């Protein structure tokens, strides 16, 4: 998945506006190998001389040359890159594929990735909307670490978006399992008065662990229906992402899994679908006379619940601190913990991700959408 090192919103917004993202994508093959093998020095590309190798040759030369002015600033960057190289050689064991330590190392020496991507343009940070070279370098580095889906082919099964202070991910694994998570990527930002005038100060990196996650074992049906019912609760059941779902699906594309259901579909005799579509969504102030919509896992249940206007997914946990209005009425258990929380702003991306990655039987997604659009009296996509 993703590193805990994230690019907080103040830096993320500046990176998005700066025009740097296409430059990062251009370096995608190089960056992917660096992150995949946790090796910033031997990427084995066919290009000669390779940019990484050339960068270290330049660094090695310049650190030994007495220079002044702008060239001195270049030498400072090269010196930091060489320090990264020496620090990289220190561990007795190589970095593991999932080792957070490699990301920490790159953040310790942020000149490396920034210079690899921007070259000497890092010495003109104002061009990209950053007050200092260091703020630019750190922001570029945290963006590369935290937003790997921008350039890594191995992240093609993840849909990532930000709303407010949260970064959301919906992920499909090769077996068809759903993983949806949320991180707090907010950051500090303020104006500081200096002798040279006002200067913007903001967080350029952040350790942001997953605040919560939900799962579905090879069937995304309940997740999709929870999103549709939430839209209906808000009076947004006719939003373009629902009534025009077929066009949305064409635009985002479909990703399959290595399962027979994905390849062949089913024969259409879906006896459980009417029960699924009849399950009400648990919501504040709504009295239920039947079992609400639940996302079942092997060893627990997850409950989508509209609370204070937002869609909160709760997971049953032994040490849960919330008691939902389920215990004693529908199930014998009632201790839950909130995991992820969607607002109305999240619906378009959450729906697009679900259409794209729905597993395992793609034909079931179509039957759910047909049933829902028929229920609300809307044209079918």
TAFEN-V39214 format. One record per backbone hydrogen bond with DSSP energy under -0.5 kcal/mol. NH is the residue of the N-H (numbers start at 1). CO is the residue of the C=O. If there is no record, write none. Layout:
BEGIN
nh: {NH | NH}
co: {CO | CO}
END
This chain:
BEGIN
nh: {3 | 6 | 6 | 8 | 9 | 11 | 11 | 12 | 13 | 14 | 15 | 16 | 17 | 18 | 19 | 20 | 21 | 23 | 24 | 25 | 26 | 27 | 28 | 31 | 32 | 33 | 34 | 35 | 36 | 37 | 38 | 39 | 54 | 55 | 56 | 57 | 58 | 59 | 60 | 61 | 62 | 63 | 64 | 65 | 66 | 67 | 71 | 72 | 73 | 74 | 75 | 76 | 77 | 78 | 79 | 80 | 81 | 82 | 83 | 84 | 85 | 86 | 87 | 88 | 89 | 90 | 91 | 99 | 102 | 103 | 104 | 105 | 106 | 107 | 108 | 109 | 110 | 112 | 114 | 115 | 116 | 117 | 118 | 119 | 121 | 122 | 123 | 124 | 127 | 128 | 129 | 130 | 136 | 137 | 138 | 139 | 140 | 141 | 142 | 143 | 144 | 145 | 146 | 147 | 148 | 150 | 151 | 152 | 153 | 155 | 156 | 158 | 159 | 160 | 161 | 163 | 166 | 167 | 168 | 168 | 169 | 170 | 171 | 172 | 173 | 176 | 178 | 179 | 180 | 181 | 182 | 183 | 184 | 185 | 185 | 186 | 190 | 192 | 194 | 197 | 199 | 201 | 203 | 206 | 208 | 208 | 209 | 211 | 212 | 214 | 216 | 218 | 220 | 224 | 225 | 226 | 227 | 228 | 229 | 230 | 231 | 232 | 233 | 234 | 235 | 236 | 239 | 242 | 243 | 244 | 245 | 247 | 248 | 249 | 250 | 251 | 252 | 253 | 255 | 258 | 259 | 263 | 264 | 265 | 270 | 271 | 273 | 276 | 277 | 278 | 279 | 279 | 282 | 284 | 286 | 287 | 293 | 295 | 296 | 297 | 302 | 303 | 304 | 305 | 306 | 307 | 307 | 310 | 311 | 312 | 312 | 313 | 314 | 314 | 315 | 316 | 317 | 320 | 321 | 322 | 324 | 324 | 326 | 327 | 328 | 329 | 330 | 331 | 336 | 336 | 337 | 339 | 340 | 342 | 346 | 347 | 347 | 350 | 351 | 352 | 353 | 354 | 355 | 356 | 357 | 358 | 362 | 364 | 365 | 366 | 367 | 368 | 369 | 370 | 371 | 372 | 373 | 374 | 375 | 376 | 377 | 378 | 381 | 381}
co: {145 | 4 | 206 | 6 | 185 | 8 | 203 | 8 | 9 | 10 | 11 | 12 | 13 | 14 | 15 | 15 | 15 | 20 | 20 | 21 | 22 | 23 | 25 | 27 | 28 | 29 | 30 | 31 | 32 | 33 | 34 | 34 | 50 | 51 | 52 | 53 | 54 | 55 | 56 | 57 | 58 | 59 | 61 | 62 | 64 | 65 | 68 | 69 | 69 | 70 | 71 | 72 | 73 | 74 | 75 | 76 | 77 | 78 | 79 | 80 | 81 | 82 | 83 | 84 | 85 | 87 | 87 | 96 | 99 | 99 | 100 | 101 | 102 | 103 | 104 | 105 | 107 | 109 | 110 | 111 | 112 | 113 | 114 | 115 | 118 | 119 | 120 | 121 | 124 | 125 | 126 | 125 | 132 | 133 | 134 | 135 | 136 | 137 | 138 | 139 | 140 | 141 | 142 | 143 | 145 | 147 | 148 | 148 | 151 | 152 | 153 | 155 | 170 | 158 | 168 | 166 | 163 | 183 | 161 | 166 | 181 | 159 | 179 | 157 | 177 | 173 | 216 | 171 | 214 | 169 | 212 | 167 | 209 | 165 | 183 | 165 | 201 | 199 | 197 | 194 | 192 | 190 | 188 | 6 | 4 | 206 | 207 | 182 | 182 | 180 | 178 | 216 | 359 | 220 | 221 | 222 | 223 | 224 | 225 | 226 | 227 | 228 | 229 | 230 | 232 | 231 | 236 | 239 | 239 | 240 | 242 | 381 | 244 | 245 | 246 | 247 | 248 | 249 | 356 | 174 | 257 | 259 | 260 | 261 | 268 | 269 | 270 | 272 | 273 | 274 | 275 | 276 | 304 | 306 | 283 | 285 | 280 | 302 | 294 | 300 | 295 | 314 | 302 | 312 | 282 | 305 | 310 | 307 | 342 | 305 | 310 | 340 | 303 | 312 | 337 | 301 | 335 | 317 | 336 | 336 | 322 | 334 | 324 | 324 | 331 | 326 | 326 | 326 | 322 | 334 | 315 | 313 | 313 | 311 | 343 | 343 | 344 | 346 | 347 | 348 | 349 | 350 | 351 | 352 | 353 | 354 | 360 | 361 | 361 | 362 | 363 | 364 | 365 | 366 | 367 | 368 | 369 | 370 | 371 | 372 | 374 | 373 | 243 | 379}
END
